[in-house]
Amino acid sequence: MTTGTMGRSMAETKAETAAAPGVRRRAHVKLVRKGAVAIAGIALVTAGLAMLVLPGPGVVAILAGLGLLGTEFPTARRISERLHSYIRTAWHRLRDTIRTRRGKGPAA
């Protein structure tokens, strides 16, 4: 006997083996989901890149694509978070510059 089946009855071992096909089906569903997310995310990023030159919300589409990819891929999540922090910093700098020029001073 192997260490994995020691102390188990034959019925318990068969019950675990019978549950294995369901686990395999869930693995296929996860793989299909990951593939669909990858295709949709890459399509959004590609469309966003095209919209940087063509009319349309290119930056929004790129961020949406990275956000979608980030649901399944940790690297895309890190890139999305880094871009988000850069955009937030740039927005705050721009806002403070505009307020300073209007004479209201930076936000407290």
Sequence and secondary structure as in RCSB ss.txt:
>XXXX:A:sequence
MTTGTMGRSMAETKAETAAAPGVRRRAHVKLVRKGAVAIAGIALVTAGLAMLVLPGPGVVAILAGLGLLGTEFPT
ARRISERLHSYIRTAWHRLRDTIRTRRGKGPAA
>XXXX:A:secstr
  TTTTT  HHHHHHHHHHHHHHHHHHHHHHHHHHHHHHHHHHHHHHHHHHHHSSS HHHHHHHHHHHHHTT HH
HHHHHHHHHHHHHHHHHHHHHHHHHHHTS S  
